[in-house]
Amino acid sequence: MLTAGLDGDRTWRLADYVSRGGYKSLRRIFADNLTPGDVIAEVKKSVLRGRGGAGFPTGLKWSFMPRALPGEKYLICNSDEGEPGTFKDRDLLSGNPHAVIEGMVIAAYAMGATRGYNYIHGEIWSLYERFEEALAEARAAGFVGQNILGSDFSFELFAHHGYGAYICGEETALLESIEGKKGQPRFKPPFPASFGLYGQPTTINNTETLASVPFILSMGGDAFLEAGKANNGGPKLFSVSGHVNRPGNYEVPMGTPFSTLLEMAGGVRGGRKLKAVIPGGSSAPVVPADLMMECTMDYDSIAKAGSMLGSGAVIVMDETTCMVRALERLSYFYYEESCGQCTPCREGTGWLYKIIRRIENGQGVPEDLETLQRLTGNIMGRTICALGDAASMPVQSFLKHFRDEFQYHIEHRQCLVPVDVQRAGSTFFTASA
């Protein structure tokens, strides 16, 4: 759905999108006199769950907006894609930006929002320029702005350029950034639905979530649900990276077996043995190969395996991967990206990284593993946002499933996986980190 008819940089403009059926859903709203309640009901039937990581039902989230409250209401598209391993939203903004725009206009109509912003990750300037061009096309054609398509509904939409801070992917830090403040998470409550951007009611959705909305209205919520599986409506984009022959974005129905997705990505590179998978971006707990091969790609199945579907970033690791070295690289990221507002995260992420680095460099002691467990327990649930949890969950899962490698490092002062084997596999955590 989201990727049908796309051809790289050649089919992203308004005329191309219209030829694929674009803006028909928006036209239908006014032609058939659909009420905001009708739109929200259809989205609820679709069981579209947030594609940014949390998986919260989109229609239910929209219903939280206090439509009757006077004053400005805001809709925000979160395109601040900074989770390691995730690269689906940038492809959407590059190849299908009008789907995001149409989805935002429809969502704004459903919630009574009159102004919206697309917060775009700052390290990919070309996407900001692409979205601005697409937005200018949509505005000139009457799909955005005052009295859209001759109706009495008006919605102004703008692009907002972030500055590449991972923490601004957290929705309240994103709001602070748009307001021109330091991008740090807010205390909750109050929640954005009642006190968001500039203190007004605000709804924040992921790029892929909003891009899916026009398809729900065109095909119907029930059909969209049937395109996935129960409690997991529709297809989803999965960013597959790591040790596969064909890394990239794959759009498949929710509930597709992981083995099928791996086959689509060309299988494990070099014919090697699958060792582990991080199924939902770097903050998701790692899953061993045997357990992952039994999973289907949906929120419920991955949760049963002890991890999260998250953003749909599937990081594949083969037998050449040193799990200690992989965790060292992940822990360094969260140490660097902590905003420093909360002491457990500011101090704890640094301690996690330094201890894991010490183990990797052959200087670990047996007590380190218990210290890591205690540290993660003291970080999780004790911070304003979830970055502390995101830093802790990989540590806990790596120790749970691959503790023998950490013990081997401590006892033998070297990797269980020989260095020459790691080099032969061109381990992405090692060679390209």
C-alpha positions in Angstrom: 0.0 0.0 0.0 2.5 2.6 1.2 5.2 1.5 -1.3 3.0 0.5 -4.3 3.9 2.3 -7.5 7.0 4.0 -6.1 10.1 4.4 -8.2 12.7 6.1 -6.1 13.1 9.8 -6.8 10.9 9.8 -10.0 7.4 9.2 -8.6 7.1 11.4 -5.5 5.4 14.5 -6.9 1.7 15.4 -6.7 0.8 14.2 -10.2 2.3 10.8 -9.5 0.5 10.5 -6.2 -2.8 11.5 -7.7 -2.3 8.9 -10.5 -2.0 6.3 -7.7 -5.3 7.3 -6.2 -3.9 10.0 -4.0 -6.2 12.6 -2.2 -9.3 10.5 -3.1 -9.9 9.8 0.5 -9.7 13.5 1.4 -12.1 14.3 -1.4 -14.5 11.5 -0.3 -14.8 13.1 3.2 -16.3 16.3 1.7 -18.2 14.6 -1.1 -19.9 12.0 1.2 -20.2 14.5 4.1 -18.3 12.3 6.5 -18.3 13.6 10.0 -15.1 13.6 12.2 -16.8 10.9 14.2 -17.2 8.8 11.1 -13.5 9.1 10.3 -12.4 8.2 13.8 -14.7 5.2 13.8 -13.2 3.9 10.6 -9.7 4.3 12.0 -10.7 2.4 15.1 -12.2 -0.4 13.0 -8.9 -0.7 11.2 -7.0 -1.4 14.4 -4.1 0.8 13.1 -1.6 0.8 15.9 1.1 3.5 16.2 4.0 2.7 13.9 6.5 4.7 15.9 7.1 2.1 18.5 4.5 2.2 21.2 1.8 0.5 19.2 -1.0 2.4 20.8 -4.4 2.2 18.8 -4.5 5.3 16.6 -8.2 5.8 16.6 -8.4 5.7 20.3 -5.6 8.2 20.6 -7.5 10.6 18.2 -10.6 10.3 20.4 -8.7 11.8 23.3 -8.5 15.2 21.5 -11.1 17.5 23.2 -12.7 18.8 20.0 -15.3 20.9 21.8 -12.6 22.9 23.7 -12.3 26.4 22.2 -8.9 27.6 20.9 -6.1 26.2 18.7 -5.5 22.5 18.5 -2.4 21.0 17.0 -1.4 17.8 15.1 2.3 16.8 15.0 3.9 14.3 12.7 6.9 12.8 14.4 9.5 12.3 11.6 12.4 12.5 14.0 13.6 9.0 13.1 16.7 8.5 15.3 16.4 4.9 16.5 19.5 2.9 15.3 18.3 0.4 12.7 15.2 2.4 11.7 15.0 4.0 8.3 11.5 3.5 7.1 10.1 7.0 7.6 12.9 8.6 5.6 11.9 6.4 2.6 8.3 7.5 3.0 9.2 11.2 3.1 11.4 10.7 0.1 9.2 8.5 -2.1 5.7 9.2 -0.9 5.5 12.5 1.0 1.9 13.3 -0.2 0.6 10.2 1.6 1.9 11.8 4.8 0.4 15.1 3.9 -3.0 13.6 3.0 -3.0 11.6 6.2 -2.2 14.6 8.3 -5.1 16.6 6.7 -7.5 13.8 7.3 -6.3 13.4 10.9 -6.6 17.1 11.5 -10.2 17.1 10.2 -11.1 14.1 12.5 -9.7 15.9 15.6 -10.5 19.5 14.8 -6.9 20.5 14.6 -6.3 23.7 12.6 -2.5 23.7 12.6 0.1 21.0 12.1 3.9 20.5 12.0 6.0 17.7 10.6 9.1 17.5 12.8 11.8 16.1 10.5 15.1 14.6 11.7 17.7 17.2 11.4 20.6 15.1 10.0 18.7 14.4 6.8 18.3 17.9 5.3 17.3 16.6 1.9 14.1 15.2 3.3 13.1 18.5 4.8 13.5 20.1 1.4 11.6 17.3 -0.3 8.7 17.7 2.1 8.6 21.4 1.7 8.3 20.9 -2.1 5.5 18.4 -1.7 3.8 20.7 0.7 3.9 23.6 -1.7 2.4 21.4 -4.4 -0.4 20.3 -2.1 -1.1 23.9 -0.9 -1.3 25.2 -4.5 -3.7 22.4 -5.4 -6.1 23.3 -2.5 -5.4 20.2 -0.4 -3.8 22.3 2.4 -4.6 25.8 3.7 -7.9 27.8 3.9 -11.2 26.2 2.9 -9.7 22.9 1.7 -11.4 21.7 -1.5 -14.1 24.4 -1.1 -15.2 23.2 2.3 -15.3 25.2 5.6 -12.4 23.2 7.0 -9.0 24.9 7.1 -5.7 23.4 8.1 -2.3 25.0 7.9 0.7 22.6 7.8 4.4 23.4 8.2 7.7 21.5 8.2 9.9 21.9 11.2 13.6 21.1 11.1 15.0 19.3 14.1 18.7 19.2 14.9 19.5 15.5 15.1 19.0 14.9 18.8 17.7 11.4 19.5 15.8 12.6 22.6 13.6 14.8 20.4 11.9 11.6 19.2 10.2 11.6 22.6 7.0 13.4 22.0 7.2 16.0 24.8 10.9 16.8 24.0 9.8 17.3 20.4 7.2 19.8 21.6 9.8 21.7 23.6 12.0 21.8 20.6 9.3 23.2 18.3 8.6 25.9 20.9 12.3 26.9 20.6 13.4 25.4 24.0 16.0 22.8 24.8 14.7 19.5 23.7 14.1 17.7 27.0 11.1 15.6 28.0 8.3 17.1 30.1 6.8 15.6 33.3 3.5 13.8 32.6 0.7 14.5 33.5 -0.4 16.7 31.9 -0.4 14.8 28.7 -0.2 16.4 25.3 -3.8 15.6 24.5 -4.8 18.2 27.1 -1.6 20.4 27.4 0.7 20.0 24.4 2.2 22.5 22.0 2.0 26.0 23.4 -0.2 24.6 26.1 -2.9 23.6 23.7 -4.4 20.2 23.0 -2.1 18.3 20.7 -1.9 14.8 19.1 1.4 13.4 17.9 1.6 10.5 15.4 4.4 8.7 13.6 5.1 9.3 9.9 4.1 5.8 8.8 0.9 5.9 11.0 -0.3 9.1 9.3 0.7 7.8 5.8 -1.6 4.7 6.4 -4.7 6.8 7.1 -5.7 7.6 3.4 -5.6 3.8 2.6 -7.9 3.1 5.6 -10.5 5.5 4.3 -10.2 4.3 0.7 -10.5 0.6 1.4 -12.4 0.7 4.7 -11.3 -0.1 8.2 -12.4 -3.7 8.1 -10.5 -4.4 4.9 -7.4 -2.8 6.4 -7.7 -5.0 9.5 -8.0 -8.1 7.3 -4.8 -7.1 5.5 -3.0 -7.8 8.8 -4.2 -9.9 11.7 -6.4 -9.6 14.7 -5.4 -6.7 17.0 -2.7 -5.8 14.4 -4.3 -4.1 11.4 -2.8 -3.6 8.0 0.6 -4.0 6.5 3.8 -2.5 8.1 7.2 -1.4 6.9 10.1 -3.3 8.4 13.6 -1.9 8.1 15.9 -4.9 7.8 19.6 -4.4 8.3 22.7 -6.2 9.5 23.8 -9.6 8.2 21.4 -10.0 5.3 22.0 -10.1 1.6 19.4 -7.4 0.7 19.0 -4.9 3.5 16.2 -2.4 3.1 12.5 -1.6 3.8 9.9 -4.3 3.3 6.2 -3.8 3.5 4.5 -6.9 4.6 1.2 -7.8 6.3 1.3 -7.8 10.1 1.6 -11.3 11.2 4.0 -12.4 8.5 6.4 -15.0 9.8 9.9 -13.7 10.5 11.3 -16.5 8.4 9.4 -15.1 5.4 10.7 -11.6 6.0 14.3 -12.9 6.4 13.9 -14.8 3.1 12.6 -11.6 1.4 15.8 -9.9 2.6 17.9 -12.5 0.9 18.6 -14.7 4.0 21.6 -14.5 6.2 24.6 -13.1 4.4 27.2 -15.6 3.2 25.0 -18.5 4.1 26.1 -18.2 7.7 24.0 -19.3 10.7 21.6 -16.8 12.3 22.6 -16.0 15.9 20.2 -13.3 17.1 17.8 -10.6 16.1 16.8 -7.2 17.6 13.2 -7.0 16.2 12.2 -3.5 17.0 15.1 -1.0 17.0 18.1 -0.9 19.2 16.1 -0.3 22.4 14.2 -3.6 22.0 15.4 -6.7 23.8 17.5 -9.1 21.7 15.9 -12.4 20.7 18.0 -15.6 20.1 17.7 -17.2 16.6 15.7 -20.3 17.6 13.1 -18.2 19.4 12.9 -15.6 16.7 12.3 -18.1 13.9 9.1 -19.1 15.7 7.8 -15.5 15.7 5.5 -13.6 13.4 6.0 -9.9 12.8 3.3 -8.4 15.0 3.1 -6.8 18.4 1.7 -9.8 20.2 4.0 -12.5 18.9 7.1 -10.4 19.5 5.9 -9.6 23.0 5.5 -13.3 23.8 9.1 -13.7 22.8 10.1 -11.2 25.4 10.8 -8.3 23.1 9.0 -5.5 21.3 8.0 -4.8 17.7 8.8 -1.2 18.3 9.5 0.8 15.1 9.9 -2.3 13.0 13.7 -2.1 12.8 14.9 -5.6 12.4 18.7 -5.9 13.1 20.0 -9.4 12.0 23.1 -10.8 13.6 24.9 -13.9 12.4 27.3 -16.3 14.1 30.3 -13.9 13.5 28.9 -11.4 16.0 30.5 -10.9 19.3 27.5 -10.0 21.6 29.7 -8.2 24.1 31.0 -5.9 21.4 27.5 -5.4 19.9 26.2 -4.4 23.3 29.1 -2.1 23.9 28.2 -0.2 20.7 24.5 0.0 21.7 25.3 1.2 25.2 27.6 3.9 23.8 24.7 5.3 21.8 22.4 5.7 24.8 25.2 7.1 26.9 25.9 9.8 24.2 22.2 10.6 23.6 21.0 10.9 27.2 19.8 14.5 27.6 21.1 14.5 31.2 17.9 15.8 32.8 17.4 12.7 35.1 20.2 11.5 37.3 19.5 7.8 36.9 19.8 8.1 33.1 22.6 10.7 33.1 24.8 8.8 35.4 23.5 5.3 34.8 24.0 5.2 31.0 27.6 6.2 31.5 28.2 3.5 34.0 26.6 0.9 31.8 28.8 1.8 28.9 32.0 2.0 30.9 31.5 -1.4 32.5 30.6 -3.1 29.2 33.6 -1.5 27.6 35.8 -2.7 30.4 34.5 -6.3 29.8 35.0 -6.0 26.1 38.6 -4.8 26.6 39.5 -7.8 28.8 39.4 -5.9 32.1 36.2 -7.1 33.5 35.7 -8.8 36.8 33.0 -11.4 37.8 31.1 -8.9 39.9 30.5 -6.7 36.8 27.6 -8.9 35.6 25.7 -8.5 38.9 26.5 -4.8 38.9 25.0 -4.4 35.4 21.8 -6.1 36.5 21.6 -3.9 39.6 22.2 -0.8 37.6 19.5 -1.5 35.0 17.1 -2.2 37.8 17.9 1.2 39.4 17.5 3.0 36.1 14.3 1.5 34.7 11.1 3.3 35.7 12.9 6.1 37.5 13.2 8.6 34.6 10.9 11.2 33.1 11.0 9.5 29.6 11.8 6.0 28.4 15.4 6.6 27.4 16.6 5.0 30.6 14.5 2.0 29.9 15.8 1.9 26.3 19.3 1.8 27.5 18.6 -0.9 30.1 16.5 -3.4 28.2 19.2 -4.4 25.7 21.7 -4.9 28.6 19.2 -7.1 30.5 18.3 -9.2 27.4 21.9 -9.6 26.2 22.9 -10.9 29.7 19.9 -13.2 29.8 20.4 -14.9 26.5 24.2 -14.6 26.0 25.6 -14.6 29.5 28.2 -17.2 28.6 29.9 -14.8 26.2 30.2 -12.1 28.9 31.6 -14.7 31.3 34.0 -15.9 28.7 35.3 -12.3 28.2 35.8 -11.9 31.9 37.5 -15.3 32.4 39.7 -15.4 29.3 40.2 -11.7 28.6 39.1 -12.2 24.9 36.0 -12.7 22.8 34.3 -16.1 22.6 34.0 -15.4 18.9 37.5 -15.2 17.5 38.5 -11.8 16.1 39.4 -13.3 12.6 35.8 -14.8 12.5 34.3 -11.4 13.3 36.4 -9.8 10.6 35.3 -12.4 8.1 31.7 -11.6 8.8 32.4 -7.9 8.5 30.3 -7.4 11.7 28.5 -4.2 11.3 28.9 -3.2 14.9 32.6 -3.6 14.5 33.6 -2.6 11.0 31.1 0.2 10.3 30.5 1.5 13.8 
